[in-house]
């Protein structure tokens, strides 16, 4: 009987070598055997398995993979692979910032491979064919920077898409219809990424929170917080825990502290402040020197490690100061009550007490836990009037309109004349000492960044009805100098001890030379010059620049650019000093109500005062990194809230013309800052119709191709509002014309 031969059923797997290499590259730390590879490829026949086994052997022979155990293989990590953080542009390409390279590595949009802005990634680095510059391809996403995004939801019958607000999120997010919560078409929502399947064009997510209708005030403020992963309310259990704390002042606890309740003590804060975390005390000693106490709320007394309250404070790491509200690090029972050094109340404090002579020289110092009593609360305006007029507080309040701006419960009107006179004399003396300390700092290379802050007058519904500028005057600088003194001396006290002790430092590295050179290029157009000879000359010329531009049209722009040349200050256990302040040792000790690093500094200082054993440096370094990151996010949220409020303000001034200064020039247009209110918007190059304009990077200008007309950085122009977009936070101007110089 004849039998038909079976057809050969052997099938080949197309492009097998590259497919297997791709599996190993995707997870370079994972090892696989042939069975696991087969499972990933979705094959289970003997022929395919044999092909996989042979291909693994060939790749190992070529040293493209290595055998790490019997039958188990792993990718060989070559020198071309590096890790870093992706900084993505709105155009889809980006740069990876890696410690392995001096320059950032360019990543083309087709080599992003589903990485998102801020992700920690692995990249394969090679030289560009044309110019020989380094370029990279993202081969692995090590850690997502974020998994939540704010956006507008578009709802279909069976699914939805969320269009993210962030211009750096280049994909819409697919949401199954059963995961949209109770969102409706057009709502602003918070969506959490859950998966990004290999063959899917968009990531998959689910709606976790419906924020409200776009453009509504609370919706946009909550969206700003959500965009940066910042909470706007405390979990119920945290509030409950805080409200059950014993916040009474007990004789037992007082006996463990230095009792300074009889020392003349007061606070100086903004007139609308609700939490007062620092106070000053002042006494004249028999030898003619002064005992000055810097008293800080003892938050660590209430914030015990290992509690849900401490966990929440650590996760937040900082209070967030938006235009219309404060999102506190601590629940109100602590931030506004138990830990707030309110007038006529006893409080537990952590103090740095100094004996200082008339030359502002430190003769003695003491650190430790105290109990204090605040005799009075000053607003900065009150203290400033005392300094300027050299009179008692009672006279100030009787002869100026200041008292009408200050709530009655914090006014000093009810105090006796004698106490008020002592307080006024203390302020005047402290002001003189502060000015000596400031001069010393400046002479040793400190840089004076007195940048003007934009503030809004809001009505009861948080609508901006006016703009004003907050400037630092003598009263502000008085407080600043004594807070700097405490921060410096606490860190110096720990930092100089041997053997080395773990501590939380606030460090600031030297400025980047290329950024200084760029600043020089900008300011020379206004007739200013910088001296880069050495560290002291850089600081001196920067101070001169900042002083010379005061009151001039370019002030805010130059102030902003000068700040940007500086390295970013951060928290770390590795002390390198603080360049901007010209301190060899510096920490944050004076604001534990609103900054978690200050709480850590308090705990560590007390631990060492109690002669405690060394603490784990790595654990504190991790906490420092978290605190620095949360500070960065809070700062971005604060800036976004200002931008949002500026746009709301300009919505009501659409028919007006404004004088402005060109504050930035790009190949897509010019940024203009309005002189009278500091609101900044864009004039797009396509909207300048009198010529075809091109960006001239060397002159920081747009230049007309035919007329040679020029719009240059720092030029004054007239603009009018073209468009305000609260959702995208865009403010566009019409260019009316240039002002003759």
Protein Blocks (a to p, Z undefined) as FASTA:
>chain_A
ZZdddddfbdcdehklmmmmmmmmmmmmbccdfklmmmmnopabfklmmmmmmmmmmmmm
nopaccfbghiacddddfkbccddddddfkopacdddfkbmbdcdddfklnnopaehiac
dddddddfklopacdddfbdfbafbfcdcddddddfkbccdddfblklmbdcdddfklno
jacehiacddddfbdcfklmbdcdddfbdfbjehiaklmmmmmmmmnopafbdcfklmmm
mmmpcfbdcfklmmmpccfklpccdddddfkbcbdcbdcdddddfkopacdddddddfkl
mmcghiaklmmmmmnopacddfkbccdfbdfklmmmmmpccehiacddddddddddfkop
afbdcddddddddfbdcdfklmmmmmmnopafklmmmmmcklmmpcfklpcklpcfklmm
mmmmmmmmmmmmmmmmmmmmmmnopacddbdcddddddfkopafbdcdddddfklmmmmm
mmmmmmmmmmmmmmmpccdddddddddddddfklmmmmmmmmmmnopacdfkbmmlmmmm
mmmmmmmmgopaklmmmmmmmmmmpccddddfbdgbjfklopabdcdfklmmlomklmmm
mmmmmmmmnopacddfklmmmmmmmmmmmmmmmmmmmmmmmmmmmmmmmmmmmmbccddd
dfbdcfkbccdddfklopacdddfklmmkbccdddfklopacdfklopacdehiacdddd
fbdcfknopacdddfbdcdZZ
